[in-house]
């Protein structure tokens, strides 16, 4: 599984001595737990976009219903 730095997107190298991943570019250290957590967050991102789209749609519906009410 290729891993990338969550800060700069740089390549991570596994350091067996300290049992941590370190970024080749900025030197940030990541534990296995931190990396899997970051990966979970990456999977949630499309859902956030979907939620935002749904919210925008319901805003539109609110506007439509209220403008309709005003007209009547
Ligand atoms: Zn980095």
PDB file of the backbone (N, CA, C, O) and the ligand in Angstrom, with CONECT records:
HET     ZN  A 101       1
ATOM      1  N   UNK A   1       0.849  -1.203   0.000  1.00  0.00           N
ATOM      2  CA  UNK A   1       0.000   0.000   0.000  1.00  0.00           C
ATOM      3  C   UNK A   1       0.880   1.247   0.000  1.00  0.00           C
ATOM      4  O   UNK A   1       1.612   1.494   0.959  1.00  0.00           O
ATOM      5  N   UNK A   2       0.812   2.027  -1.065  1.00  0.00           N
ATOM      6  CA  UNK A   2       1.641   3.232  -1.098  1.00  0.00           C
ATOM      7  C   UNK A   2       1.084   4.295  -0.155  1.00  0.00           C
ATOM      8  O   UNK A   2      -0.120   4.549  -0.127  1.00  0.00           O
ATOM      9  N   UNK A   3       1.974   4.905   0.611  1.00  0.00           N
ATOM     10  CA  UNK A   3       1.522   5.917   1.551  1.00  0.00           C
ATOM     11  C   UNK A   3       2.158   7.254   1.209  1.00  0.00           C
ATOM     12  O   UNK A   3       3.302   7.331   0.760  1.00  0.00           O
ATOM     13  N   UNK A   4       1.388   8.294   1.434  1.00  0.00           N
ATOM     14  CA  UNK A   4       1.885   9.631   1.144  1.00  0.00           C
ATOM     15  C   UNK A   4       1.635  10.550   2.324  1.00  0.00           C
ATOM     16  O   UNK A   4       0.662  10.403   3.063  1.00  0.00           O
ATOM     17  N   UNK A   5       2.530  11.490   2.477  1.00  0.00           N
ATOM     18  CA  UNK A   5       2.466  12.449   3.572  1.00  0.00           C
ATOM     19  C   UNK A   5       1.168  13.244   3.500  1.00  0.00           C
ATOM     20  O   UNK A   5       0.804  13.762   2.444  1.00  0.00           O
ATOM     21  N   UNK A   6       0.468  13.336   4.640  1.00  0.00           N
ATOM     22  CA  UNK A   6      -0.783  14.090   4.647  1.00  0.00           C
ATOM     23  C   UNK A   6      -0.528  15.587   4.662  1.00  0.00           C
ATOM     24  O   UNK A   6      -1.443  16.370   4.404  1.00  0.00           O
ATOM     25  N   UNK A   7       0.710  16.001   4.961  1.00  0.00           N
ATOM     26  CA  UNK A   7       1.043  17.425   4.994  1.00  0.00           C
ATOM     27  C   UNK A   7       1.436  17.942   3.618  1.00  0.00           C
ATOM     28  O   UNK A   7       0.927  18.966   3.162  1.00  0.00           O
ATOM     29  N   UNK A   8       2.360  17.217   2.948  1.00  0.00           N
ATOM     30  CA  UNK A   8       2.895  17.741   1.692  1.00  0.00           C
ATOM     31  C   UNK A   8       2.708  16.783   0.522  1.00  0.00           C
ATOM     32  O   UNK A   8       3.032  17.132  -0.613  1.00  0.00           O
ATOM     33  N   UNK A   9       2.187  15.571   0.776  1.00  0.00           N
ATOM     34  CA  UNK A   9       1.972  14.612  -0.306  1.00  0.00           C
ATOM     35  C   UNK A   9       3.236  13.896  -0.734  1.00  0.00           C
ATOM     36  O   UNK A   9       3.238  13.177  -1.733  1.00  0.00           O
ATOM     37  N   UNK A  10       4.324  14.088   0.026  1.00  0.00           N
ATOM     38  CA  UNK A  10       5.589  13.442  -0.289  1.00  0.00           C
ATOM     39  C   UNK A  10       5.563  11.953  -0.015  1.00  0.00           C
ATOM     40  O   UNK A  10       4.663  11.448   0.657  1.00  0.00           O
ATOM     41  N   UNK A  11       6.572  11.245  -0.548  1.00  0.00           N
ATOM     42  CA  UNK A  11       6.639   9.805  -0.361  1.00  0.00           C
ATOM     43  C   UNK A  11       7.063   9.479   1.064  1.00  0.00           C
ATOM     44  O   UNK A  11       7.924  10.149   1.633  1.00  0.00           O
ATOM     45  N   UNK A  12       6.450   8.441   1.637  1.00  0.00           N
ATOM     46  CA  UNK A  12       6.789   8.034   3.001  1.00  0.00           C
ATOM     47  C   UNK A  12       7.692   6.817   2.982  1.00  0.00           C
ATOM     48  O   UNK A  12       7.518   5.910   2.168  1.00  0.00           O
ATOM     49  N   UNK A  13       8.655   6.807   3.885  1.00  0.00           N
ATOM     50  CA  UNK A  13       9.514   5.633   4.021  1.00  0.00           C
ATOM     51  C   UNK A  13       9.341   5.043   5.413  1.00  0.00           C
ATOM     52  O   UNK A  13       9.271   5.766   6.406  1.00  0.00           O
ATOM     53  N   UNK A  14       9.274   3.724   5.467  1.00  0.00           N
ATOM     54  CA  UNK A  14       9.068   3.013   6.735  1.00  0.00           C
ATOM     55  C   UNK A  14      10.397   2.886   7.452  1.00  0.00           C
ATOM     56  O   UNK A  14      11.363   2.353   6.906  1.00  0.00           O
ATOM     57  N   UNK A  15      10.438   3.385   8.693  1.00  0.00           N
ATOM     58  CA  UNK A  15      11.643   3.273   9.509  1.00  0.00           C
ATOM     59  C   UNK A  15      11.424   2.147  10.511  1.00  0.00           C
ATOM     60  O   UNK A  15      10.666   2.283  11.471  1.00  0.00           O
ATOM     61  N   UNK A  16      12.112   1.021  10.262  1.00  0.00           N
ATOM     62  CA  UNK A  16      11.892  -0.158  11.087  1.00  0.00           C
ATOM     63  C   UNK A  16      12.323   0.060  12.536  1.00  0.00           C
ATOM     64  O   UNK A  16      11.715  -0.483  13.458  1.00  0.00           O
ATOM     65  N   UNK A  17      13.385   0.863  12.735  1.00  0.00           N
ATOM     66  CA  UNK A  17      13.925   1.074  14.077  1.00  0.00           C
ATOM     67  C   UNK A  17      12.920   1.744  15.006  1.00  0.00           C
ATOM     68  O   UNK A  17      12.754   1.335  16.156  1.00  0.00           O
ATOM     69  N   UNK A  18      12.246   2.784  14.492  1.00  0.00           N
ATOM     70  CA  UNK A  18      11.282   3.504  15.339  1.00  0.00           C
ATOM     71  C   UNK A  18       9.846   3.088  15.049  1.00  0.00           C
ATOM     72  O   UNK A  18       8.909   3.571  15.685  1.00  0.00           O
ATOM     73  N   UNK A  19       9.679   2.171  14.065  1.00  0.00           N
ATOM     74  CA  UNK A  19       8.358   1.675  13.662  1.00  0.00           C
ATOM     75  C   UNK A  19       7.418   2.823  13.311  1.00  0.00           C
ATOM     76  O   UNK A  19       6.279   2.881  13.773  1.00  0.00           O
ATOM     77  N   UNK A  20       7.919   3.729  12.487  1.00  0.00           N
ATOM     78  CA  UNK A  20       7.113   4.859  12.031  1.00  0.00           C
ATOM     79  C   UNK A  20       7.444   5.173  10.591  1.00  0.00           C
ATOM     80  O   UNK A  20       8.540   4.867  10.120  1.00  0.00           O
ATOM     81  N   UNK A  21       6.509   5.779   9.890  1.00  0.00           N
ATOM     82  CA  UNK A  21       6.751   6.238   8.528  1.00  0.00           C
ATOM     83  C   UNK A  21       7.255   7.669   8.605  1.00  0.00           C
ATOM     84  O   UNK A  21       6.717   8.480   9.360  1.00  0.00           O
ATOM     85  N   UNK A  22       8.282   7.984   7.830  1.00  0.00           N
ATOM     86  CA  UNK A  22       8.727   9.367   7.798  1.00  0.00           C
ATOM     87  C   UNK A  22       8.688   9.883   6.369  1.00  0.00           C
ATOM     88  O   UNK A  22       8.959   9.145   5.422  1.00  0.00           O
ATOM     89  N   UNK A  23       8.347  11.161   6.226  1.00  0.00           N
ATOM     90  CA  UNK A  23       8.198  11.770   4.911  1.00  0.00           C
ATOM     91  C   UNK A  23       9.574  12.129   4.347  1.00  0.00           C
ATOM     92  O   UNK A  23      10.410  12.724   5.026  1.00  0.00           O
ATOM     93  N   UNK A  24       9.783  11.748   3.081  1.00  0.00           N
ATOM     94  CA  UNK A  24      11.052  12.045   2.429  1.00  0.00           C
ATOM     95  C   UNK A  24      11.219  13.545   2.200  1.00  0.00           C
ATOM     96  O   UNK A  24      12.339  14.056   2.183  1.00  0.00           O
ATOM     97  N   UNK A  25      10.101  14.245   2.024  1.00  0.00           N
ATOM     98  CA  UNK A  25      10.169  15.665   1.667  1.00  0.00           C
ATOM     99  C   UNK A  25      10.235  16.579   2.876  1.00  0.00           C
ATOM    100  O   UNK A  25      11.092  17.461   2.931  1.00  0.00           O
ATOM    101  N   UNK A  26       9.332  16.387   3.867  1.00  0.00           N
ATOM    102  CA  UNK A  26       9.297  17.339   4.980  1.00  0.00           C
ATOM    103  C   UNK A  26       9.706  16.712   6.304  1.00  0.00           C
ATOM    104  O   UNK A  26       9.873  17.423   7.294  1.00  0.00           O
ATOM    105  N   UNK A  27       9.873  15.379   6.341  1.00  0.00           N
ATOM    106  CA  UNK A  27      10.371  14.732   7.548  1.00  0.00           C
ATOM    107  C   UNK A  27       9.338  14.468   8.614  1.00  0.00           C
ATOM    108  O   UNK A  27       9.687  14.047   9.717  1.00  0.00           O
ATOM    109  N   UNK A  28       8.066  14.705   8.313  1.00  0.00           N
ATOM    110  CA  UNK A  28       7.015  14.439   9.286  1.00  0.00           C
ATOM    111  C   UNK A  28       6.916  12.942   9.547  1.00  0.00           C
ATOM    112  O   UNK A  28       7.005  12.142   8.616  1.00  0.00           O
ATOM    113  N   UNK A  29       6.731  12.556  10.819  1.00  0.00           N
ATOM    114  CA  UNK A  29       6.619  11.154  11.189  1.00  0.00           C
ATOM    115  C   UNK A  29       5.160  10.766  11.348  1.00  0.00           C
ATOM    116  O   UNK A  29       4.349  11.525  11.879  1.00  0.00           O
ATOM    117  N   UNK A  30       4.843   9.569  10.876  1.00  0.00           N
ATOM    118  CA  UNK A  30       3.478   9.058  10.999  1.00  0.00           C
ATOM    119  C   UNK A  30       3.508   7.655  11.587  1.00  0.00           C
ATOM    120  O   UNK A  30       4.325   6.824  11.193  1.00  0.00           O
ATOM    121  N   UNK A  31       2.609   7.399  12.534  1.00  0.00           N
ATOM    122  CA  UNK A  31       2.439   6.030  13.030  1.00  0.00           C
ATOM    123  C   UNK A  31       1.446   5.323  12.120  1.00  0.00           C
ATOM    124  O   UNK A  31       0.767   5.968  11.321  1.00  0.00           O
ATOM    125  N   UNK A  32       1.355   3.986  12.236  1.00  0.00           N
ATOM    126  CA  UNK A  32       0.394   3.219  11.436  1.00  0.00           C
ATOM    127  C   UNK A  32      -1.022   3.731  11.684  1.00  0.00           C
ATOM    128  O   UNK A  32      -1.815   3.874  10.753  1.00  0.00           O
ATOM    129  N   UNK A  33      -1.330   4.008  12.963  1.00  0.00           N
ATOM    130  CA  UNK A  33      -2.670   4.469  13.326  1.00  0.00           C
ATOM    131  C   UNK A  33      -2.987   5.806  12.661  1.00  0.00           C
ATOM    132  O   UNK A  33      -4.085   6.011  12.143  1.00  0.00           O
ATOM    133  N   UNK A  34      -2.014   6.708  12.683  1.00  0.00           N
ATOM    134  CA  UNK A  34      -2.228   8.023  12.081  1.00  0.00           C
ATOM    135  C   UNK A  34      -2.480   7.905  10.582  1.00  0.00           C
ATOM    136  O   UNK A  34      -3.307   8.625  10.023  1.00  0.00           O
ATOM    137  N   UNK A  35      -1.758   6.990   9.938  1.00  0.00           N
ATOM    138  CA  UNK A  35      -1.902   6.817   8.506  1.00  0.00           C
ATOM    139  C   UNK A  35      -3.256   6.234   8.134  1.00  0.00           C
ATOM    140  O   UNK A  35      -3.890   6.690   7.182  1.00  0.00           O
ATOM    141  N   UNK A  36      -3.703   5.225   8.883  1.00  0.00           N
ATOM    142  CA  UNK A  36      -4.994   4.615   8.561  1.00  0.00           C
ATOM    143  C   UNK A  36      -6.117   5.596   8.851  1.00  0.00           C
ATOM    144  O   UNK A  36      -7.143   5.593   8.171  1.00  0.00           O
ATOM    145  N   UNK A  37      -5.924   6.437   9.864  1.00  0.00           N
ATOM    146  CA  UNK A  37      -6.904   7.465  10.177  1.00  0.00           C
ATOM    147  C   UNK A  37      -6.999   8.463   9.023  1.00  0.00           C
ATOM    148  O   UNK A  37      -8.091   8.863   8.619  1.00  0.00           O
ATOM    149  N   UNK A  38      -5.837   8.857   8.500  1.00  0.00           N
ATOM    150  CA  UNK A  38      -5.796   9.794   7.381  1.00  0.00           C
ATOM    151  C   UNK A  38      -6.442   9.185   6.145  1.00  0.00           C
ATOM    152  O   UNK A  38      -7.085   9.882   5.361  1.00  0.00           O
ATOM    153  N   UNK A  39      -6.263   7.861   5.977  1.00  0.00           N
ATOM    154  CA  UNK A  39      -6.842   7.191   4.825  1.00  0.00           C
ATOM    155  C   UNK A  39      -8.361   7.126   4.944  1.00  0.00           C
ATOM    156  O   UNK A  39      -9.077   7.273   3.953  1.00  0.00           O
ATOM    157  N   UNK A  40      -8.850   6.901   6.170  1.00  0.00           N
ATOM    158  CA  UNK A  40     -10.293   6.888   6.401  1.00  0.00           C
ATOM    159  C   UNK A  40     -10.885   8.232   6.039  1.00  0.00           C
ATOM    160  O   UNK A  40     -11.951   8.310   5.429  1.00  0.00           O
ATOM    161  N   UNK A  41     -10.187   9.291   6.416  1.00  0.00           N
ATOM    162  CA  UNK A  41     -10.681  10.636   6.134  1.00  0.00           C
ATOM    163  C   UNK A  41     -10.769  10.870   4.630  1.00  0.00           C
ATOM    164  O   UNK A  41     -11.685  11.531   4.142  1.00  0.00           O
ATOM    165  N   UNK A  42      -9.770  10.299   3.886  1.00  0.00           N
ATOM    166  CA  UNK A  42      -9.746  10.467   2.443  1.00  0.00           C
ATOM    167  C   UNK A  42     -10.978   9.817   1.808  1.00  0.00           C
ATOM    168  O   UNK A  42     -11.524  10.323   0.828  1.00  0.00           O
ATOM    169  N   UNK A  43     -11.412   8.668   2.394  1.00  0.00           N
ATOM    170  CA  UNK A  43     -12.576   7.967   1.851  1.00  0.00           C
ATOM    171  C   UNK A  43     -13.862   8.729   2.150  1.00  0.00           C
ATOM    172  O   UNK A  43     -14.844   8.606   1.418  1.00  0.00           O
ATOM    173  N   UNK A  44     -13.856   9.516   3.223  1.00  0.00           N
ATOM    174  CA  UNK A  44     -15.074  10.229   3.599  1.00  0.00           C
ATOM    175  C   UNK A  44     -15.303  11.468   2.749  1.00  0.00           C
ATOM    176  O   UNK A  44     -16.419  11.985   2.693  1.00  0.00           O
ATOM    177  N   UNK A  45     -14.269  11.943   2.094  1.00  0.00           N
ATOM    178  CA  UNK A  45     -14.369  13.201   1.368  1.00  0.00           C
ATOM    179  C   UNK A  45     -15.483  13.229   0.297  1.00  0.00           C
ATOM    180  O   UNK A  45     -16.228  14.207   0.229  1.00  0.00           O
ATOM    181  N   UNK A  46     -15.613  12.181  -0.539  1.00  0.00           N
ATOM    182  CA  UNK A  46     -16.687  12.226  -1.542  1.00  0.00           C
ATOM    183  C   UNK A  46     -18.068  12.333  -0.911  1.00  0.00           C
ATOM    184  O   UNK A  46     -18.964  12.965  -1.470  1.00  0.00           O
ATOM    185  N   UNK A  47     -18.242  11.707   0.269  1.00  0.00           N
ATOM    186  CA  UNK A  47     -19.526  11.792   0.962  1.00  0.00           C
ATOM    187  C   UNK A  47     -19.806  13.214   1.407  1.00  0.00           C
ATOM    188  O   UNK A  47     -20.950  13.666   1.379  1.00  0.00           O
ATOM    189  N   UNK A  48     -18.741  13.934   1.827  1.00  0.00           N
ATOM    190  CA  UNK A  48     -18.917  15.315   2.237  1.00  0.00           C
ATOM    191  C   UNK A  48     -19.417  16.165   1.071  1.00  0.00           C
ATOM    192  O   UNK A  48     -20.290  17.017   1.236  1.00  0.00           O
ATOM    193  N   UNK A  49     -18.850  15.917  -0.111  1.00  0.00           N
ATOM    194  CA  UNK A  49     -19.280  16.646  -1.304  1.00  0.00           C
ATOM    195  C   UNK A  49     -20.741  16.363  -1.592  1.00  0.00           C
ATOM    196  O   UNK A  49     -21.510  17.254  -1.954  1.00  0.00           O
ATOM    197  N   UNK A  50     -21.103  15.100  -1.423  1.00  0.00           N
ATOM    198  CA  UNK A  50     -22.493  14.694  -1.678  1.00  0.00           C
ATOM    199  C   UNK A  50     -23.431  15.376  -0.690  1.00  0.00           C
ATOM    200  O   UNK A  50     -24.520  15.815  -1.059  1.00  0.00           O
ATOM    201  N   UNK A  51     -23.005  15.462   0.557  1.00  0.00           N
ATOM    202  CA  UNK A  51     -23.818  16.124   1.576  1.00  0.00           C
ATOM    203  C   UNK A  51     -24.008  17.596   1.232  1.00  0.00           C
ATOM    204  O   UNK A  51     -25.098  18.150   1.370  1.00  0.00           O
ATOM    205  N   UNK A  52     -22.904  18.222   0.777  1.00  0.00           N
ATOM    206  CA  UNK A  52     -22.971  19.633   0.434  1.00  0.00           C
ATOM    207  C   UNK A  52     -23.947  19.855  -0.727  1.00  0.00           C
ATOM    208  O   UNK A  52     -24.716  20.816  -0.736  1.00  0.00           O
ATOM    209  N   UNK A  53     -23.895  18.936  -1.712  1.00  0.00           N
ATOM    210  CA  UNK A  53     -24.774  19.050  -2.866  1.00  0.00           C
ATOM    211  C   UNK A  53     -26.233  18.913  -2.425  1.00  0.00           C
ATOM    212  O   UNK A  53     -27.114  19.635  -2.891  1.00  0.00           O
ATOM    213  N   UNK A  54     -26.461  17.954  -1.503  1.00  0.00           N
ATOM    214  CA  UNK A  54     -27.811  17.717  -1.014  1.00  0.00           C
ATOM    215  C   UNK A  54     -28.325  18.941  -0.259  1.00  0.00           C
ATOM    216  O   UNK A  54     -29.489  19.323  -0.385  1.00  0.00           O
ATOM    217  N   UNK A  55     -27.414  19.561   0.546  1.00  0.00           N
ATOM    218  CA  UNK A  55     -27.804  20.728   1.321  1.00  0.00           C
ATOM    219  C   UNK A  55     -28.164  21.885   0.374  1.00  0.00           C
ATOM    220  O   UNK A  55     -29.140  22.602   0.595  1.00  0.00           O
ATOM    221  N   UNK A  56     -27.348  22.053  -0.691  1.00  0.00           N
ATOM    222  CA  UNK A  56     -27.594  23.113  -1.651  1.00  0.00           C
ATOM    223  C   UNK A  56     -28.947  22.893  -2.330  1.00  0.00           C
ATOM    224  O   UNK A  56     -29.691  23.836  -2.600  1.00  0.00           O
ATOM    225  N   UNK A  57     -29.245  21.606  -2.598  1.00  0.00           N
ATOM    226  CA  UNK A  57     -30.502  21.266  -3.259  1.00  0.00           C
ATOM    227  C   UNK A  57     -31.681  21.604  -2.350  1.00  0.00           C
ATOM    228  O   UNK A  57     -32.698  22.120  -2.812  1.00  0.00           O
ATOM    229  N   UNK A  58     -31.540  21.307  -1.034  1.00  0.00           N
ATOM    230  CA  UNK A  58     -32.644  21.585  -0.124  1.00  0.00           C
ATOM    231  C   UNK A  58     -32.774  23.091   0.092  1.00  0.00           C
ATOM    232  O   UNK A  58     -33.879  23.581   0.324  1.00  0.00           O
ATOM    233  N   UNK A  59     -31.656  23.843   0.018  1.00  0.00           N
ATOM    234  CA  UNK A  59     -31.721  25.304   0.079  1.00  0.00           C
ATOM    235  C   UNK A  59     -32.548  25.827  -1.080  1.00  0.00           C
ATOM    236  O   UNK A  59     -33.373  26.728  -0.931  1.00  0.00           O
ATOM    237  N   UNK A  60     -32.303  25.235  -2.237  1.00  0.00           N
ATOM    238  CA  UNK A  60     -33.036  25.637  -3.435  1.00  0.00           C
ATOM    239  C   UNK A  60     -34.528  25.344  -3.265  1.00  0.00           C
ATOM    240  O   UNK A  60     -35.386  26.146  -3.635  1.00  0.00           O
ATOM    241  N   UNK A  61     -34.810  24.167  -2.692  1.00  0.00           N
ATOM    242  CA  UNK A  61     -36.208  23.789  -2.475  1.00  0.00           C
ATOM    243  C   UNK A  61     -36.884  24.746  -1.502  1.00  0.00           C
ATOM    244  O   UNK A  61     -38.040  25.127  -1.685  1.00  0.00           O
ATOM    245  N   UNK A  62     -36.119  25.139  -0.433  1.00  0.00           N
ATOM    246  CA  UNK A  62     -36.661  26.097   0.532  1.00  0.00           C
ATOM    247  C   UNK A  62     -37.004  27.409  -0.162  1.00  0.00           C
ATOM    248  O   UNK A  62     -38.061  28.003   0.052  1.00  0.00           O
ATOM    249  N   UNK A  63     -36.050  27.840  -1.014  1.00  0.00           N
ATOM    250  CA  UNK A  63     -36.264  29.093  -1.732  1.00  0.00           C
ATOM    251  C   UNK A  63     -37.489  28.987  -2.638  1.00  0.00           C
ATOM    252  O   UNK A  63     -38.305  29.905  -2.728  1.00  0.00           O
ATOM    253  N   UNK A  64     -37.590  27.846  -3.301  1.00  0.00           N
ATOM    254  CA  UNK A  64     -38.698  27.615  -4.239  1.00  0.00           C
ATOM    255  C   UNK A  64     -40.044  27.622  -3.504  1.00  0.00           C
ATOM    256  O   UNK A  64     -41.008  28.234  -3.965  1.00  0.00           O
ATOM    257  N   UNK A  65     -40.098  26.930  -2.348  1.00  0.00           N
ATOM    258  CA  UNK A  65     -41.348  26.866  -1.592  1.00  0.00           C
ATOM    259  C   UNK A  65     -41.702  28.244  -1.046  1.00  0.00           C
ATOM    260  O   UNK A  65     -42.866  28.645  -1.086  1.00  0.00           O
ATOM    261  N   UNK A  66     -40.706  28.977  -0.533  1.00  0.00           N
ATOM    262  CA  UNK A  66     -41.020  30.279   0.068  1.00  0.00           C
ATOM    263  C   UNK A  66     -41.408  31.292  -1.005  1.00  0.00           C
ATOM    264  O   UNK A  66     -42.275  32.135  -0.776  1.00  0.00           O
ATOM    265  N   UNK A  67     -40.774  31.216  -2.172  1.00  0.00           N
ATOM    266  CA  UNK A  67     -41.117  32.165  -3.229  1.00  0.00           C
ATOM    267  C   UNK A  67     -42.490  31.841  -3.803  1.00  0.00           C
ATOM    268  O   UNK A  67     -43.212  32.727  -4.259  1.00  0.00           O
ATOM    269  N   UNK A  68     -42.832  30.583  -3.773  1.00  0.00           N
ATOM    270  CA  UNK A  68     -44.140  30.150  -4.250  1.00  0.00           C
ATOM    271  C   UNK A  68     -45.218  30.663  -3.296  1.00  0.00           C
ATOM    272  O   UNK A  68     -46.291  31.106  -3.706  1.00  0.00           O
ATOM    273  N   UNK A  69     -44.879  30.583  -1.980  1.00  0.00           N
ATOM    274  CA  UNK A  69     -45.830  31.024  -0.968  1.00  0.00           C
ATOM    275  C   UNK A  69     -46.118  32.516  -1.110  1.00  0.00           C
ATOM    276  O   UNK A  69     -47.256  32.966  -0.976  1.00  0.00           O
ATOM    277  N   UNK A  70     -45.025  33.288  -1.393  1.00  0.00           N
ATOM    278  CA  UNK A  70     -45.162  34.720  -1.524  1.00  0.00           C
ATOM    279  C   UNK A  70     -46.089  35.089  -2.682  1.00  0.00           C
ATOM    280  O   UNK A  70     -46.858  36.049  -2.624  1.00  0.00           O
ATOM    281  N   UNK A  71     -45.978  34.278  -3.737  1.00  0.00           N
ATOM    282  CA  UNK A  71     -46.762  34.576  -4.936  1.00  0.00           C
ATOM    283  C   UNK A  71     -48.252  34.321  -4.725  1.00  0.00           C
ATOM    284  O   UNK A  71     -49.100  34.973  -5.335  1.00  0.00           O
ATOM    285  N   UNK A  72     -48.555  33.361  -3.851  1.00  0.00           N
ATOM    286  CA  UNK A  72     -49.959  33.013  -3.682  1.00  0.00           C
ATOM    287  C   UNK A  72     -50.726  34.011  -2.798  1.00  0.00           C
ATOM    288  O   UNK A  72     -51.923  33.840  -2.570  1.00  0.00           O
TER     289      UNK A  72
HETATM  290 ZN    ZN A 101       5.693  15.630   3.986  1.00  0.00          ZN
END
